[in-house]
Amino acid sequence: MILDDFIVPGPAGLYCVYGDFYLDPKIPVKHAVISHAHGDHAISGNQDVYCTKPTSLFMLHRYKKFAASEFHIKEYGESFNLKSVKISFISAGHMAGSAQVVMEYLGVRYIYSGDYKLQTDPTSEPIQFMEADVFITETTFADPDTRHPDAETEITNLSKITSNIMLGAYALGKSQRIVRLISDHCPEKRILVHHSIMPFMKIYEQLGISLGKYEVYDRKVMKNNHSGMVYIVPPMVYRSYIKAINVVRVFASGWKHLNNNRELSLCISDHVDWNDIITAIEQVKPKEVWTNHGSGTELKAHFNEKLVVKLLN
């Protein structure tokens, strides 16, 4: 029997009372099961953190000694127990080390998706599917009007620009994917990476993930070359260089408003769009869908009474 209170939202995040742990807690807790290393899912200060190796490495770089009191590193498919709840990780395809959390209790399987994507991405493990009774899915882009274009096709838009490009991208996950995409599909471009992104690049390569050819940003190089350069910067730097001259400004995102009023749109998302959410639900074959991180109202209306859809947020 599905327990309606197996996962309950609260000020600290999604809590499982039967295992006494939180999924991607919002404030420091004793037992934290972390899906991936983005800052809105992996905060500092938790005591016991259960996650994949890449997630621990990214957290250790970002938070240093405050990353966790102790990490419990788990491989995909490796099971462990917190109280009476059996837990394992399967790949979410969102970024390196990202995981869906599989939880089994009293013969019922619950899967928490974290953030996930179905698009191919050589900088991330491909998504895995497993059937479950309850699928707790992110709904960041759960709108029938949202369709994310093919990332490989989208990145070739950069080849249409001869002048230098300042490309804004999130430092972890998105930047590494963008570098690999440019290397693979716009080989004529010379890629410069902001120094704050470089440690994450090195961790990716430490994990055996090839990112292609790139170099750390050098002001003289950018100044002396007026075409063919792509300078990748994190969001804060991108916003601070609002008056940068002699460059085309581009921001890589699935959010339409971040691509508005840009000289070039680069719609590349690391989240599922509407069609991919529907595909994931078809693969998981749940009896119930619980929604998180966004609005689930469109999904609820779509399935009507054919499938139970419960909104957790």
N, C-alpha and C positions, 0 to 999 in steps of 0.2 A: 504494500500500500504506500502510495506517495504521501510523504509527510509535508503538509503545507508550511510547517515551521522548520523544515530541515535547514534552509538558509533564510535568514531574516535580515533586512537592512536596519542599520542604526547609525548613530553619530560616528562610530568608529569604522563603519563599512559593513560588508556582508559577513554575518556571523553564523557559524554552525555550532549550535549548542551541544549536539550529540558527539562532536569531536573536539569541542572547545578550541576552535581556531577561527581565524578570519581569512577571508580571501581578499588579497590586495587592500589591506587596511589603510584607512585615511589618517590614523594617528597611531603612535607606537603601541604595540600589544605584545603579549607573551608569546603566542604561537601565530605566526604569519605564513600563509601559503601564498607565494608570489608567482603570478603568471608570467611576468616579464619586467624588464628593467626601466621602462619609461617612468618618469617622475610622478605621474598621476596614478601609478599602480604600485610602485616600489619606493617607499619612503625610508628614511633613516630611523634608527633608534629601536627597532623591534628586537626582542630577545632571541627567540628561535625562529630562523627563517628557513623555510623549505622551498627549494627552487632548483633550476638547472644550473650547471656550471657556468655557461655564458652569463646568465642573469647575475650570479654572484660576482663575477669579474667586473661587470659594468657597475654594479652597486659599490664594490670596493673602490673602484676608481673615483666614482662620484662622491661617495660619503666617507671614504677612508675608514678610520677606526670606529665611526659611528654607524657603519653600514648595518651591523647586527652584532648581538652578543655572540651568537654562534650560527654558522651556516650548516644546513643539512642538505648536501648536494645529492640530487637524484637524477638518474638517467631517464630518458623517455621509456615508459613501460615498466619501470621499477616500482614495485608497490611498497607502501609503508602504512603504518596505522597511527592514527591519533585517536586515542580512546578506542571506541568500537567502529570507527569509520576507516575503511580501507581506501587509500588514496594512491593515485598514480598520475603521471603526466603523459600527454600526447602532444605532438607538435601543433602549434596554432598557425604557423606560416606568416606571422606578423612581422617578425624580425629574428635575428639570431637568438636562439635559446628560448623563444616565446613558447608558452605551453598552455594547453587546456588542462583543467584539473578534473580528473575523473574520480568521483566519490561513490562508494558503495556502502550501503547500510541497510540491514534487514532485507537483503535480496533486491533492493531497488538501486538503480544506477542514476546518478545525477552528474551532468557535465557542465562545468563552468568554462565558457569559451575564452575569457579574458578578451583581448583584442585579437582579431584573426583576419586573414585574407586568403582568397583562393587563387589569385593571380600567381603565375610563376615568378620566382625571384631567386636567382642563384646565390644571394647573400643571406638566405634564410632556409631553414629546413622546410620542405613542403608540408602543407597541412595534412593531418591524419584525421580520419573519421572513425567514429565508433558509435554503435547504436546505444541509446540510453532511454530511460523512462522520462527524464526531465532534461531539457536542454536550456541552460541559462546563457542566453546570447546577448552580446553587445548589440545596440541598435543605433550606433552613431549616425549611420546614413540609411536608416530604415524608412525610406520614403520612395514610393513607386516611381517618382519622377527622377530619382537619382540613379545614374548609370555612369560608372567609371570607365573611361576609355582604356584601351590596351596601352600599357606603360611603354612597351617597346616602340609602338607607333608614335606615341606622344613625345618621347624624348627626341625623335628625329626632327622635331620642330626647331631644335637648337641649331641644326645644320643650315637652316635658312638664314641665320644671322651671321654676318661676317665680323661685325664689331665685337668687342669684348662684352662678356655677360657677367653680371653679378647675380648669382643664383642662391636664394635663401632656402634653407632646408633644415629640418630639425637635426641636431648634432648626432643623435643616436638612432640608428636604424634607417632613417630616410636618407641621410647624407651618404652612407655607405652604398645603399641601393642606387642612388643617383650616380655616384662615381662609376659603379660597375656598368650601369646603363649607358652612360656617355662613352666609356671605354669600348663597349661592345658595338654601339650603334652610331657613334659620332667620333670615329677614331682620329679625325683630322683636328679635333679640339685638344688643347693643352689644359689640363685640369690642375688648378691651384686650390688648396684646401686651407681654411683658416686654422690657426695653431690650436685653438680650443677643441677642434674636432679631431685632431691628429691622434690623441690617445685612444679614442674609440676605434679609429682606423687600425691602429696597431693591435688592439685586442682582437678585432675581427681576424686579422691575419694570423695572430697567435692561435686562433681556433681553427686555422687551416682554410679560411675562406678567402678566395682570390678576389681582389677588388679592381684589378687592372692597373693602368699606369696613371700616377698622380704625383704631385709634389707639394710641399708645404709652401704657403703663400710667401712671395718675395715682392716687396713694393717696387723694387727696381725692375724686376721682370715684367710686372704689369705695366709700369710706366713706359718701358722701352718697346713694348709690343702692343699695337693698337688694334689687333684683330686676332681672332681664333682662340682667345683665352676664356676659360670659364672659372670664375672665382666663387667657390662654394663657402657660404658663411652661415652661421646660426641666426635664428630669428632676431635676437637682440642687436646683433651687429648690423643685420640687414635694415632694421628700423632706424638705427643710428646713422646709417649712411644714406639717408633719404635724399641728400643733395649731391650724391656722387655723380660725377660727370664722365662723359665718354664711355659709358657702359649702358647696356640694356638691362633693366632690372626685371628679374623673374623670380617668382616664389613657387616652389613645388608643393602642391597641396590638393587634397580632394575637396576642400571647402571652396565653394564658388566665390564667396565674398573676398577670399584672399587672392583670388585671381582677377577680380574686377579692377578696372582702371590700370592694368598692367600693359606694358608694350607687347608682351607675349604671355599667353596662358599656358601653364604647364600642370595639367590636372593629373597628378599621380598620387594615388592614395594607398595607404597600407592597411586600410579597413575594407570590409565587405560592403558592397552596395546592395541595393534591394534584391536584384536577381541572385546574387551570391548568398544572401541570407536565406532566401527561399530554397536554393540548392542545398545549403548546409542542413536545413531542417529536413529536407527530403532524404538526405544521407543518414542523419542521426535517427530518424523515425521515432521521435519522442511522442509520448502520450500528452505531455504538457510542455509548453514553452514559457520560460520566465525571462523577462527582458530587463536589461540593465544598460547604463551608459547611453542615454538618449531616450527618445520617446518610442514606446511600443504600441501606441494607439493605432497606427496604420497596419501593423501586423495583426492586431486584435480584430480590426475591421475586415482585413483580407481573409482571415480564416473563419470569421463569423463564429459559428458554433461547431465547425468541423474539427477544431482543435482548441484545447484550453490554452489561452494566452494570459499570463498573469504579469502585471507590471510591478517590478520590484522597486522602481524609483519614481 
